[in-house]
Amino acid sequence: MLQQIEFHSPLGKLILVANDHNLHSIWFKDQTYFGAGFDLNTIPKGNNAILEQGIDWLNTYFAHKNPSPHTLPLSPKVTPYRQEVLKLLLEIPYGQTRSYLDLAQSFEKKTGRPTSPRAIGGAVGHNPISIIIPCHRILGHDGSLTGYAGGIERKIWLLEHEN
């Protein structure tokens, strides 16, 4: 059964959604694509072991430590293409960044299928597990700070937090 819980982060309220086996989402309450396919009005508020793991991970992260996202059972509800892009995001080390072009090249190398930086941007922008799957670590090809569904100010904060 799905459950949701609020987490009060230094950047505002986050909503976590999980069942007893997997973490499905973490969104800033006011971000673009909030809820992404879930009817949050029908998901009861509550807690379970997976939500607790997510909260522990976030507390560790916001305490300036580097928790591994691979310790969590992540299950974002996205297309197969976006699954591949999210896997690439998980490979970006804490405190480092990549460009959309870098990700497009990595995607082609890994899958054998060409893609564009624009398509990568669409997948990154719809990441349903914010912070843990580090979409904030993606920059423009010239190093510029480009969009972030949680807001550019949060992206800046997260990048500064990691450096």
DSSP file with accessible surface (Angstrom, degrees, kcal/mol):
  #  RESIDUE AA STRUCTURE BP1 BP2  ACC     N-H-->O    O-->H-N    N-H-->O    O-->H-N    TCO  KAPPA ALPHA  PHI   PSI    X-CA   Y-CA   Z-CA
    1    1 A M              0   0  146      0, 0.0     2,-0.1     0, 0.0    17,-0.1   0.000 360.0 360.0 360.0 132.7    0.0    0.0    0.0
    2    2 A L        +     0   0   51     17,-0.1     2,-0.3    15,-0.1    17,-0.2  -0.463 360.0 178.8 -71.0 143.5    1.3    3.4   -0.9
    3    3 A Q  E     -A   18   0A  31     15,-2.5    15,-2.2    -2,-0.1     2,-0.3  -0.965  12.4-151.0-139.1 157.8    1.9    6.0    1.8
    4    4 A Q  E     -Ab  17  45A  15     40,-2.2    42,-2.4    -2,-0.3     2,-0.3  -0.941  10.6-177.4-130.9 152.7    3.2    9.5    1.9
    5    5 A I  E     -A   16   0A  35     11,-1.9    11,-2.7    -2,-0.3     2,-0.4  -0.986  23.3-124.0-145.4 149.0    5.0   11.6    4.5
    6    6 A E  E     -A   15   0A  58     -2,-0.3     2,-0.4     9,-0.2     9,-0.2  -0.771  19.8-165.2 -92.8 142.4    6.2   15.2    4.7
    7    7 A F  E     -A   14   0A  18      7,-2.8     7,-2.9    -2,-0.4     2,-0.9  -0.998  14.9-140.9-126.6 128.6    9.8   15.9    5.3
    8    8 A H  E     +A   13   0A 125     -2,-0.4     5,-0.2     5,-0.2    -2,-0.0  -0.795  30.5 178.2 -93.1 104.5   10.9   19.4    6.4
    9    9 A S  E >   -A   12   0A  15      3,-1.8     3,-1.8    -2,-0.9    50,-0.0  -0.543  47.2-102.1 -98.9 168.8   14.2   20.1    4.6
   10   10 A P  T 3  S+     0   0   83      0, 0.0     3,-0.1     0, 0.0    -1,-0.1   0.681 125.2  50.6 -61.3 -15.1   16.3   23.3    4.6
   11   11 A L  T 3  S-     0   0   23      1,-0.4     2,-0.2   143,-0.0   143,-0.1   0.306 124.5 -85.7-105.2   5.4   14.8   23.9    1.2
   12   12 A G  E <  S-A    9   0A  29     -3,-1.8    -3,-1.8    16,-0.1    -1,-0.4  -0.593  71.4 -21.7 117.2-179.2   11.2   23.5    2.1
   13   13 A K  E     -A    8   0A  88     -5,-0.2    16,-2.3    -2,-0.2     2,-0.4  -0.420  52.9-164.8 -70.9 135.3    8.7   20.7    2.4
   14   14 A L  E     -AC   7  28A   0     -7,-2.9    -7,-2.8    14,-0.2     2,-0.5  -0.924   9.0-147.2-114.3 144.7    9.4   17.5    0.6
   15   15 A I  E     -AC   6  27A   2     12,-2.8    12,-2.0    -2,-0.4     2,-0.4  -0.963  13.0-164.0-112.3 124.5    6.7   14.8    0.0
   16   16 A L  E     -AC   5  26A   0    -11,-2.7   -11,-1.9    -2,-0.5     2,-0.4  -0.896   2.2-166.9-107.4 139.0    7.9   11.2   -0.1
   17   17 A V  E     +AC   4  25A   0      8,-2.2     7,-2.6    -2,-0.4     8,-1.7  -0.994  20.9 146.3-127.2 130.7    5.8    8.4   -1.5
   18   18 A A  E     -AC   3  23A   0    -15,-2.2   -15,-2.5    -2,-0.4     5,-0.2  -0.986  33.7-143.1-153.0 159.9    6.6    4.7   -1.0
   19   19 A N        -     0   0   34      3,-2.0    31,-0.2    -2,-0.3    32,-0.1  -0.405  55.3 -78.9-106.3-165.1    5.0    1.3   -0.5
   20   20 A D  S    S+     0   0   94      1,-0.2     3,-0.1    -2,-0.2    29,-0.1   0.530 128.5  33.0 -75.4  -3.6    6.4   -1.4    1.8
   21   21 A H  S    S+     0   0  136      1,-0.3     2,-0.3    28,-0.0    -1,-0.2   0.677 117.5  27.7-121.8 -29.7    9.1   -2.3   -0.8
   22   22 A N        -     0   0   50     53,-0.1    -3,-2.0    50,-0.0     2,-0.5  -0.992  61.3-125.1-144.6 148.6   10.2    0.8   -2.8
   23   23 A L  E     +Cd  18  74A   1     50,-3.1    52,-3.0    -2,-0.3    -5,-0.2  -0.807  29.0 177.8 -89.2 123.3   10.6    4.5   -2.7
   24   24 A H  E     -     0   0A   4     -7,-2.6    53,-0.5    -2,-0.5     2,-0.3   0.723  53.7  -0.3-100.8 -29.1    8.7    5.9   -5.7
   25   25 A S  E     -C   17   0A   0     -8,-1.7    -8,-2.2    51,-0.1     2,-0.3  -0.994  36.3-170.1-163.1 153.4    9.0    9.7   -5.3
   26   26 A I  E     +Ce  16 129A   0    102,-2.7   104,-2.2    -2,-0.3     2,-0.4  -0.920  26.7 170.8-142.8 118.9   10.3   12.7   -3.5
   27   27 A W  E     -C   15   0A   1    -12,-2.0   -12,-2.8    -2,-0.3     2,-0.3  -0.973  38.3-116.7-127.6 147.8    9.0   16.1   -4.6
   28   28 A F  E >   -C   14   0A   0     -2,-0.4     3,-1.8   -14,-0.2   -14,-0.2  -0.627  38.0-120.1 -71.1 139.4    9.3   19.6   -3.3
   29   29 A K  T 3  S+     0   0   92    -16,-2.3    -1,-0.1    -2,-0.3   -15,-0.1   0.787 109.7  36.3 -57.9 -26.9    5.7   20.6   -2.5
   30   30 A D  T 3  S+     0   0  112    -17,-0.3    -1,-0.3   120,-0.1     3,-0.1   0.215  91.9 121.5-111.7  16.9    5.8   23.5   -5.0
   31   31 A Q  S X  S-     0   0   16     -3,-1.8     3,-1.2     1,-0.1   119,-0.2  -0.311  71.5 -90.8 -81.5 164.1    7.9   22.1   -7.8
   32   32 A T  T 3  S+     0   0   77    117,-2.3    -4,-0.1     1,-0.2    -1,-0.1  -0.425 113.7  20.9 -64.7 143.6    7.0   21.6  -11.4
   33   33 A Y  T >  S+     0   0  113      1,-0.2     3,-1.4    -2,-0.1    -1,-0.2   0.719  85.4 179.1  66.4  23.3    5.5   18.2  -12.1
   34   34 A F  T <   +     0   0   76     -3,-1.2    -1,-0.2     1,-0.3     3,-0.2  -0.335  69.7  11.4 -56.4 129.4    4.5   17.8   -8.4
   35   35 A G  T >  S-     0   0    6      1,-0.2     3,-3.3   -20,-0.1    -1,-0.3   0.070  86.6-160.3  90.2 -26.8    2.7   14.5   -8.0
   36   36 A A  T <  S-     0   0   46     -3,-1.4    -1,-0.2     1,-0.3    41,-0.1   0.627  73.5 -19.3  13.2  78.7    3.7   13.2  -11.4
   37   37 A G  T 3  S+     0   0   90      1,-0.3     2,-0.4    -3,-0.2    -1,-0.3   0.378 115.2 104.7  88.8  -7.4    1.1   10.5  -12.0
   38   38 A F    <   -     0   0   40     -3,-3.3     2,-1.2     5,-0.0    -1,-0.3  -0.888  66.6-138.3-105.4 139.3    0.2    9.9   -8.4
   39   39 A D    >>  -     0   0   88     -2,-0.4     3,-1.9     1,-0.2     4,-0.6  -0.792  20.6-172.9 -92.4  93.3   -3.1   11.2   -7.0
   40   40 A L  T 34 S+     0   0   23     -2,-1.2     3,-0.3     1,-0.3    -1,-0.2   0.700  77.4  68.6 -65.7 -16.8   -1.7   12.4   -3.7
   41   41 A N  T 34 S+     0   0  158      1,-0.2    -1,-0.3    -3,-0.1    -2,-0.0   0.705 105.1  41.7 -72.2 -19.3   -5.3   13.1   -2.4
   42   42 A T  T <4 S+     0   0  101     -3,-1.9    -1,-0.2     2,-0.1    -2,-0.2   0.518  93.3  91.0-104.2  -8.2   -5.9    9.3   -2.3
   43   43 A I  S  < S-     0   0   13     -4,-0.6   -40,-0.1    -3,-0.3   -39,-0.1  -0.803  79.6-127.1 -89.8 118.7   -2.5    8.2   -0.9
   44   44 A P        -     0   0   58      0, 0.0   -40,-2.2     0, 0.0     2,-0.3  -0.286  16.5-115.5 -67.3 148.1   -2.8    8.1    2.9
   45   45 A K  B     +b    4   0A 156    -42,-0.2     2,-0.3   -40,-0.0   -40,-0.2  -0.619  65.1 107.3 -76.3 140.5   -0.4    9.9    5.1
   46   46 A G        -     0   0   27    -42,-2.4     2,-0.3    -2,-0.3   -43,-0.1  -0.957  56.5 -99.8 177.6-159.8    1.6    7.5    7.2
   47   47 A N        +     0   0   68     -2,-0.3     2,-0.3   -42,-0.1   -43,-0.1  -0.988  27.4 167.7-150.4 151.8    4.9    5.9    7.6
   48   48 A N     >  -     0   0   17     -2,-0.3     4,-2.3   -29,-0.1     5,-0.2  -0.926  52.8 -87.0-153.3 177.8    6.7    2.6    6.8
   49   49 A A  H  > S+     0   0   68     -2,-0.3     4,-2.1     1,-0.2     5,-0.1   0.863 124.3  51.8 -62.4 -36.1   10.3    1.3    6.8
   50   50 A I  H  > S+     0   0   14    -31,-0.2     4,-2.3     2,-0.2    -1,-0.2   0.923 109.5  48.7 -69.9 -42.3   11.0    2.5    3.3
   51   51 A L  H  > S+     0   0    0      1,-0.2     4,-2.5     2,-0.2    -2,-0.2   0.913 110.5  52.6 -62.2 -39.0    9.8    6.1    4.1
   52   52 A E  H  X S+     0   0   74     -4,-2.3     4,-2.8     1,-0.2    -2,-0.2   0.905 107.7  51.1 -62.5 -40.7   12.0    6.0    7.2
   53   53 A Q  H  X S+     0   0   80     -4,-2.1     4,-2.4     2,-0.2    -1,-0.2   0.910 110.2  49.8 -62.0 -41.5   15.0    4.9    5.1
   54   54 A G  H  X S+     0   0    0     -4,-2.3     4,-2.5     2,-0.2    -2,-0.2   0.917 111.8  47.5 -62.9 -43.0   14.3    7.9    2.8
   55   55 A I  H  X S+     0   0   22     -4,-2.5     4,-2.8     2,-0.2     5,-0.2   0.921 111.4  50.6 -65.0 -42.8   14.1   10.3    5.7
   56   56 A D  H  X S+     0   0   90     -4,-2.8     4,-2.3     1,-0.2    -2,-0.2   0.913 110.4  50.7 -60.3 -42.1   17.3    8.9    7.2
   57   57 A W  H  X S+     0   0   13     -4,-2.4     4,-2.6     2,-0.2    -2,-0.2   0.940 111.7  46.9 -60.7 -48.1   19.0    9.3    3.8
   58   58 A L  H  X S+     0   0    0     -4,-2.5     4,-3.0     2,-0.2     5,-0.2   0.908 110.9  51.7 -62.7 -42.0   17.8   12.9    3.5
   59   59 A N  H  X S+     0   0   83     -4,-2.8     4,-0.9     2,-0.2    -1,-0.2   0.914 111.7  47.6 -60.6 -41.6   18.9   13.7    7.1
   60   60 A T  H ><>S+     0   0   55     -4,-2.3     5,-1.6    -5,-0.2     3,-0.5   0.931 112.7  49.0 -64.0 -45.9   22.3   12.3    6.3
   61   61 A Y  H ><5S+     0   0    1     -4,-2.6     3,-1.5     1,-0.2     4,-0.3   0.941 110.8  48.5 -59.8 -49.0   22.6   14.3    3.1
   62   62 A F  H 3<5S+     0   0   25     -4,-3.0    -1,-0.2     1,-0.3    -2,-0.2   0.664 100.6  67.2 -71.8 -10.6   21.5   17.6    4.7
   63   63 A A  T <<5S-     0   0   54     -4,-0.9    -1,-0.3    -3,-0.5    -2,-0.2   0.151 123.7-102.7 -90.1  18.4   24.1   16.9    7.5
   64   64 A H  T < 5S+     0   0  130     -3,-1.5     2,-0.2     1,-0.2    -3,-0.2   0.793  83.1 126.8  66.1  32.1   26.8   17.4    4.8
   65   65 A K      < -     0   0  130     -5,-1.6    -1,-0.2    -4,-0.3    -2,-0.0  -0.658  63.2-121.7-109.4 173.0   27.5   13.7    4.4
   66   66 A N        -     0   0  100     -2,-0.2     2,-0.1    -3,-0.1    -5,-0.1  -0.668  31.0-175.2-118.2  75.5   27.5   11.7    1.2
   67   67 A P        -     0   0   19      0, 0.0    27,-0.0     0, 0.0   -10,-0.0  -0.435  28.8-115.9 -72.3 145.7   25.0    8.9    1.6
   68   68 A S    >   -     0   0   49      1,-0.1     3,-1.5    -2,-0.1     4,-0.1  -0.670   9.2-149.2 -81.3 130.3   24.8    6.4   -1.3
   69   69 A P  G >  S+     0   0   21      0, 0.0     3,-1.6     0, 0.0     5,-0.2   0.744  93.8  73.7 -67.5 -18.1   21.6    6.4   -3.3
   70   70 A H  G 3  S+     0   0  131      1,-0.3     4,-0.0    20,-0.1    -2,-0.0   0.571  81.2  69.9 -74.8  -5.5   22.2    2.7   -3.9
   71   71 A T  G <  S+     0   0   95     -3,-1.5    -1,-0.3     2,-0.1   -14,-0.0   0.560  90.9  75.3 -84.0  -7.5   21.3    1.9   -0.3
   72   72 A L  S <  S-     0   0   17     -3,-1.6     2,-1.5    -4,-0.1   -50,-0.0  -0.827  85.6-122.6-107.8 144.3   17.7    2.7   -1.0
   73   73 A P        -     0   0   39      0, 0.0   -50,-3.1     0, 0.0     2,-0.4  -0.640  41.4-171.9 -82.3  89.9   15.2    0.6   -3.0
   74   74 A L  B     +d   23   0A  39     -2,-1.5   -50,-0.2   -52,-0.2    55,-0.0  -0.689  18.9 170.1 -89.4 136.9   14.3    3.2   -5.6
   75   75 A S        -     0   0   26    -52,-3.0     2,-0.2    -2,-0.4   -53,-0.1  -0.556  10.6-172.4-144.9  73.6   11.4    2.6   -8.0
   76   76 A P        -     0   0    9      0, 0.0     2,-1.3     0, 0.0   -51,-0.1  -0.471  25.8-130.2 -68.3 137.8   10.6    5.7  -10.1
   77   77 A K        +     0   0  128    -53,-0.5     2,-0.3    -2,-0.2   -53,-0.0  -0.705  61.5 122.5 -90.8  85.8    7.5    5.3  -12.2
   78   78 A V        -     0   0   33     -2,-1.3    49,-0.0     1,-0.1     5,-0.0  -0.874  66.1 -77.6-138.3 171.8    8.8    6.5  -15.5
   79   79 A T     >  -     0   0   68     -2,-0.3     4,-2.5     1,-0.1     5,-0.2  -0.207  47.4-105.2 -67.1 161.9    9.2    5.2  -19.1
   80   80 A P  H  > S+     0   0  108      0, 0.0     4,-1.9     0, 0.0     5,-0.1   0.885 122.3  53.9 -56.4 -39.4   12.1    2.8  -20.0
   81   81 A Y  H  > S+     0   0   57      1,-0.2     4,-1.8     2,-0.2     3,-0.1   0.952 110.2  45.7 -59.2 -49.5   14.0    5.7  -21.7
   82   82 A R  H  > S+     0   0   73      1,-0.2     4,-2.9     2,-0.2     5,-0.2   0.854 106.4  60.3 -65.4 -32.4   13.7    7.8  -18.5
   83   83 A Q  H  X S+     0   0   58     -4,-2.5     4,-2.1     1,-0.2    -1,-0.2   0.928 105.7  48.3 -57.4 -45.2   14.8    4.8  -16.4
   84   84 A E  H  X S+     0   0   44     -4,-1.9     4,-1.6     2,-0.2    -2,-0.2   0.902 111.8  48.9 -63.5 -40.6   18.0    4.7  -18.4
   85   85 A V  H  X S+     0   0    0     -4,-1.8     4,-2.0     1,-0.2    -2,-0.2   0.929 109.8  51.6 -65.8 -42.8   18.6    8.4  -17.9
   86   86 A L  H  X S+     0   0    4     -4,-2.9     4,-1.8     1,-0.2    -1,-0.2   0.888 106.0  55.3 -63.0 -36.0   17.9    8.2  -14.2
   87   87 A K  H  X S+     0   0   93     -4,-2.1     4,-0.6     1,-0.2    -1,-0.2   0.895 106.8  51.0 -61.9 -39.1   20.5    5.4  -13.9
   88   88 A L  H >< S+     0   0    6     -4,-1.6     3,-1.1     1,-0.2     4,-0.4   0.887 105.9  54.9 -66.1 -37.9   23.1    7.6  -15.5
   89   89 A L  H >< S+     0   0    0     -4,-2.0     3,-1.7     1,-0.3    -1,-0.2   0.888 101.4  59.0 -60.9 -37.8   22.3   10.4  -13.0
   90   90 A L  H 3< S+     0   0   33     -4,-1.8    -1,-0.3     1,-0.3    -2,-0.2   0.697  98.0  61.1 -66.0 -16.7   23.0    7.9  -10.2
   91   91 A E  T << S+     0   0  118     -3,-1.1    -1,-0.3    -4,-0.6    -2,-0.2   0.571  78.2 101.6 -84.8  -9.8   26.5    7.5  -11.6
   92   92 A I  S <  S-     0   0    6     -3,-1.7     3,-0.1    -4,-0.4     6,-0.1  -0.656  77.3-124.7 -79.6 118.8   27.4   11.2  -11.1
   93   93 A P    >   -     0   0   52      0, 0.0     3,-2.1     0, 0.0    -2,-0.1  -0.251  31.8 -87.2 -64.9 151.0   29.5   11.4   -7.9
   94   94 A Y  T 3  S+     0   0   50      1,-0.3     3,-0.1   -28,-0.1   -28,-0.1  -0.261 115.7  19.7 -50.9 132.2   28.6   13.7   -5.1
   95   95 A G  T 3  S+     0   0   19      1,-0.3     2,-0.3    -3,-0.1    -1,-0.3   0.460 106.8 100.5  83.1  -0.4   30.0   17.2   -5.6
   96   96 A Q    <   -     0   0   90     -3,-2.1     2,-0.3    -4,-0.1    -1,-0.3  -0.776  53.7-154.4-114.8 163.2   30.5   16.7   -9.4
   97   97 A T        -     0   0   55     -2,-0.3     2,-0.3    -3,-0.1    41,-0.2  -0.882   5.5-166.2-131.2 163.4   28.4   17.9  -12.3
   98   98 A R  E     -f  138   0B  80     39,-2.2    41,-2.8    -2,-0.3     2,-0.2  -0.935  21.7-118.3-139.3 164.6   27.8   16.8  -15.9
   99   99 A S  E  >  -f  139   0B  11     -2,-0.3     4,-2.2    39,-0.2    41,-0.2  -0.604  27.6-111.5-100.0 165.6   26.2   18.5  -18.9
  100  100 A Y  H  > S+     0   0   39     39,-1.3     4,-2.4     1,-0.2     5,-0.2   0.891 122.2  53.5 -60.3 -37.7   23.1   17.4  -20.8
  101  101 A L  H  > S+     0   0   75      2,-0.2     4,-2.6     1,-0.2    -1,-0.2   0.923 105.6  52.5 -63.8 -43.7   25.5   16.7  -23.7
  102  102 A D  H  > S+     0   0   63      1,-0.2     4,-2.5     2,-0.2    -1,-0.2   0.917 111.1  47.6 -55.8 -44.9   27.7   14.5  -21.5
  103  103 A L  H  X S+     0   0    4     -4,-2.2     4,-2.8     2,-0.2    -1,-0.2   0.893 109.5  52.6 -65.9 -40.0   24.6   12.5  -20.5
  104  104 A A  H  X S+     0   0    4     -4,-2.4     4,-2.3     2,-0.2    -2,-0.2   0.922 111.8  46.3 -61.8 -42.3   23.4   12.1  -24.1
  105  105 A Q  H  X S+     0   0  110     -4,-2.6     4,-2.4     2,-0.2    -2,-0.2   0.914 113.1  48.9 -66.6 -40.5   26.8   10.7  -25.0
  106  106 A S  H  X S+     0   0   54     -4,-2.5     4,-2.6    -5,-0.2     5,-0.2   0.891 109.6  53.2 -64.9 -39.1   26.8    8.4  -22.0
  107  107 A F  H  X S+     0   0    1     -4,-2.8     4,-2.9     2,-0.2     6,-0.5   0.943 110.6  46.0 -60.4 -47.8   23.3    7.2  -22.9
  108  108 A E  H  X S+     0   0   95     -4,-2.3     4,-2.5     1,-0.2    -2,-0.2   0.917 113.5  49.3 -63.8 -40.8   24.4    6.4  -26.5
  109  109 A K  H  < S+     0   0  191     -4,-2.4    -1,-0.2     1,-0.2    -2,-0.2   0.915 117.1  41.5 -63.8 -41.0   27.5    4.6  -25.2
  110  110 A K  H  < S+     0   0   95     -4,-2.6    -2,-0.2    -5,-0.2    -1,-0.2   0.893 130.0  23.9 -75.4 -40.8   25.6    2.6  -22.7
  111  111 A T  H  < S-     0   0   37     -4,-2.9    -3,-0.2     2,-0.2    -2,-0.2   0.628  92.5-127.0-102.9 -18.7   22.5    1.7  -24.8
  112  112 A G  S  < S+     0   0   62     -4,-2.5    -4,-0.2    -5,-0.4    -3,-0.1   0.524  75.4 114.7  79.8   5.1   23.8    1.9  -28.4
  113  113 A R        -     0   0  120     -6,-0.5    -1,-0.2    -5,-0.1    -2,-0.2  -0.926  65.6-127.5-112.0 130.4   20.9    4.3  -29.1
  114  114 A P        +     0   0  100      0, 0.0     2,-0.3     0, 0.0    -9,-0.1  -0.384  33.1 169.7 -71.5 151.6   21.4    7.9  -30.0
  115  115 A T        -     0   0   34    -11,-0.2    -7,-0.1    -2,-0.1    -8,-0.0  -0.942  27.3-115.7-150.6 170.1   19.6   10.6  -28.1
  116  116 A S     >  -     0   0   54     -2,-0.3     4,-2.4     1,-0.1     5,-0.2  -0.777  22.9-118.4-110.6 156.2   19.8   14.4  -27.9
  117  117 A P  H  > S+     0   0   55      0, 0.0     4,-2.6     0, 0.0     5,-0.1   0.869 117.0  57.0 -57.4 -32.5   20.7   16.7  -25.0
  118  118 A R  H  > S+     0   0  219      2,-0.2     4,-1.9     1,-0.2     5,-0.1   0.921 106.7  46.8 -65.9 -43.5   17.1   18.1  -25.3
  119  119 A A  H  > S+     0   0   39      2,-0.2     4,-2.0     1,-0.2    -1,-0.2   0.908 111.6  51.8 -64.8 -39.9   15.6   14.6  -24.8
  120  120 A I  H  X S+     0   0    0     -4,-2.4     4,-3.0     1,-0.2     5,-0.2   0.930 106.7  54.8 -59.5 -43.5   17.9   14.0  -21.9
  121  121 A G  H  X S+     0   0   22     -4,-2.6     4,-2.7     1,-0.2    -1,-0.2   0.888 105.7  51.9 -59.0 -40.0   16.7   17.4  -20.4
  122  122 A G  H  X S+     0   0   31     -4,-1.9     4,-1.0     2,-0.2    -1,-0.2   0.921 112.3  45.1 -63.3 -42.1   13.1   16.2  -20.6
  123  123 A A  H  < S+     0   0    1     -4,-2.0     3,-0.5     2,-0.2    -2,-0.2   0.925 114.3  48.4 -67.8 -43.1   13.9   13.0  -18.8
  124  124 A V  H >< S+     0   0    5     -4,-3.0     3,-1.7     1,-0.2    -2,-0.2   0.923 108.6  54.5 -62.6 -42.5   16.0   14.9  -16.2
  125  125 A G  H 3< S+     0   0   25     -4,-2.7    -1,-0.2     1,-0.3    -2,-0.2   0.755 107.5  50.6 -65.4 -23.0   13.3   17.5  -15.6
  126  126 A H  T 3< S+     0   0   52     -4,-1.0    -1,-0.3    -3,-0.5    -2,-0.2   0.178  74.4 141.7-100.7  16.5   10.7   14.8  -14.9
  127  127 A N    <   -     0   0    6     -3,-1.7     3,-0.2     1,-0.2    -3,-0.1  -0.417  35.8-163.3 -58.0 118.9   12.9   13.0  -12.3
  128  128 A P  S    S+     0   0    7      0, 0.0  -102,-2.7     0, 0.0     2,-0.4   0.516  76.9  63.4 -87.4  -2.9   10.4   11.9   -9.6
  129  129 A I  B  > S-e   26   0A   0   -104,-0.3     4,-2.4     4,-0.1     6,-0.2  -0.616  80.0-162.3-121.8  73.9   13.0   11.2   -6.9
  130  130 A S  T  4  +     0   0    3   -104,-2.2     2,-2.4    -2,-0.4  -103,-0.0  -0.141  65.0   2.5 -58.5 148.2   14.5   14.6   -6.3
  131  131 A I  T  4 S+     0   0    1      2,-0.4    -1,-0.2     1,-0.2     5,-0.1  -0.350 124.3  63.5  72.6 -54.8   17.9   15.0   -4.6
  132  132 A I  T  4 S+     0   0    2     -2,-2.4    -1,-0.2     1,-0.2    -2,-0.2   0.948 106.9  44.3 -64.6 -47.4   18.5   11.2   -4.2
  133  133 A I  S  < S-     0   0    2     -4,-2.4     2,-2.4   -64,-0.0    -2,-0.4  -0.882 105.3-135.4 -91.8 106.2   18.6   10.8   -8.0
  134  134 A P    >   +     0   0    1      0, 0.0     3,-1.8     0, 0.0    -4,-0.1  -0.278  50.1 149.9 -78.5  69.6   20.8   13.9   -8.4
  135  135 A C  G >   +     0   0   10     -2,-2.4     3,-1.5     1,-0.3    -5,-0.1   0.744  67.0  74.0 -68.1 -17.9   19.2   15.8  -11.3
  136  136 A H  G 3  S+     0   0    0      1,-0.3    -1,-0.3    -3,-0.2    23,-0.1   0.665  82.8  70.0 -68.7 -12.6   20.5   19.0   -9.7
  137  137 A R  G <  S+     0   0   20     -3,-1.8   -39,-2.2   -40,-0.1     2,-0.5   0.350  77.4 100.1 -86.9   7.4   24.0   18.0  -10.9
  138  138 A I  E <   +f   98   0B   0     -3,-1.5     8,-0.4   -41,-0.2     2,-0.2  -0.834  49.7 176.8-101.5 129.2   23.2   18.6  -14.6
  139  139 A L  E     -f   99   0B  21    -41,-2.8   -39,-1.3    -2,-0.5     6,-0.2  -0.757  36.1 -86.3-121.0 167.7   24.4   21.8  -16.2
  140  140 A G    >   -     0   0    8      4,-2.9     3,-2.4    -2,-0.2    -1,-0.1  -0.246  50.7 -99.0 -65.7 163.6   24.3   23.4  -19.6
  141  141 A H  T 3  S+     0   0  156      1,-0.3    -1,-0.1     2,-0.1   -42,-0.1   0.777 126.6  50.6 -61.0 -22.6   27.1   22.5  -22.0
  142  142 A D  T 3  S-     0   0  110      2,-0.0    -1,-0.3     0, 0.0    -2,-0.1   0.272 126.3 -99.5 -97.6  11.3   28.8   25.8  -21.1
  143  143 A G  S <  S+     0   0   46     -3,-2.4    -2,-0.1     1,-0.3     2,-0.1   0.497  74.8 148.7  86.2   3.9   28.5   25.2  -17.4
  144  144 A S        -     0   0   48      1,-0.1    -4,-2.9    -5,-0.1     2,-0.8  -0.359  55.3-111.1 -73.9 150.5   25.5   27.4  -17.0
  145  145 A L        +     0   0   77     -6,-0.2     2,-0.2    -2,-0.1    -6,-0.1  -0.737  46.1 179.3 -80.7 112.0   22.8   26.7  -14.5
  146  146 A T        -     0   0   42     -2,-0.8    -8,-0.1    -8,-0.4     0, 0.0  -0.496  36.5 -36.4-107.6-176.9   19.8   25.6  -16.4
  147  147 A G        -     0   0   57     -2,-0.2     2,-0.3     1,-0.1    -1,-0.3   0.245  45.3-176.1 -43.8 154.1   16.3   24.6  -15.3
  148  148 A Y    >   -     0   0   25     -3,-0.1     3,-2.5     1,-0.1  -116,-0.1  -0.925  28.3-135.9-151.9 125.5   15.5   22.5  -12.2
  149  149 A A  T 3  S+     0   0   21     -2,-0.3  -117,-2.3     1,-0.3  -115,-0.1   0.793 108.1  52.8 -57.4 -27.5   11.9   21.4  -11.4
  150  150 A G  T 3  S-     0   0    6   -119,-0.2    -1,-0.3     1,-0.2     4,-0.2   0.498 128.3 -85.6 -85.1  -3.8   12.4   22.5   -7.8
  151  151 A G    X>  -     0   0   21     -3,-2.5     4,-1.8     2,-0.1     3,-0.5   0.096  31.0 -99.3 106.7 139.4   13.6   26.0   -8.8
  152  152 A I  H 3> S+     0   0   57      1,-0.2     4,-2.6     2,-0.2     5,-0.2   0.840 119.7  60.6 -61.5 -32.6   17.0   27.3   -9.8
  153  153 A E  H 3> S+     0   0  139      1,-0.2     4,-2.2     2,-0.2    -1,-0.2   0.900 106.4  47.1 -62.9 -39.1   17.6   28.7   -6.3
  154  154 A R  H <> S+     0   0   35     -3,-0.5     4,-2.8     2,-0.2    -1,-0.2   0.880 109.4  53.7 -68.6 -38.4   17.3   25.2   -4.8
  155  155 A K  H  X S+     0   0    1     -4,-1.8     4,-2.5     2,-0.2    -2,-0.2   0.940 109.7  47.8 -60.1 -46.9   19.6   23.9   -7.5
  156  156 A I  H  X S+     0   0   60     -4,-2.6     4,-2.7     1,-0.2     5,-0.3   0.938 112.3  49.8 -58.5 -46.3   22.2   26.5   -6.6
  157  157 A W  H  X S+     0   0   84     -4,-2.2     4,-2.7     1,-0.2    -2,-0.2   0.926 111.1  48.6 -59.9 -46.1   21.8   25.6   -2.9
  158  158 A L  H  X S+     0   0    0     -4,-2.8     4,-1.6     2,-0.2    -1,-0.2   0.913 112.2  48.1 -63.4 -41.7   22.2   21.9   -3.5
  159  159 A L  H  X S+     0   0   21     -4,-2.5     4,-0.5     1,-0.2    -1,-0.2   0.914 114.3  46.0 -67.0 -41.6   25.3   22.4   -5.7
  160  160 A E  H >< S+     0   0  132     -4,-2.7     3,-1.0     1,-0.2    -2,-0.2   0.888 108.7  57.2 -66.8 -36.5   26.9   24.7   -3.1
  161  161 A H  H 3< S+     0   0   14     -4,-2.7    -1,-0.2    -5,-0.3    -2,-0.2   0.858 107.2  48.7 -60.2 -35.6   25.9   22.2   -0.3
  162  162 A E  H 3<        0   0   11     -4,-1.6    -1,-0.3    -5,-0.2    -2,-0.2   0.548 360.0 360.0 -85.0  -8.9   27.9   19.5   -2.1
  163  163 A N    <<        0   0  146     -3,-1.0   -68,-0.1    -4,-0.5   -67,-0.0  -0.795 360.0 360.0-110.4 360.0   31.1   21.6   -2.6
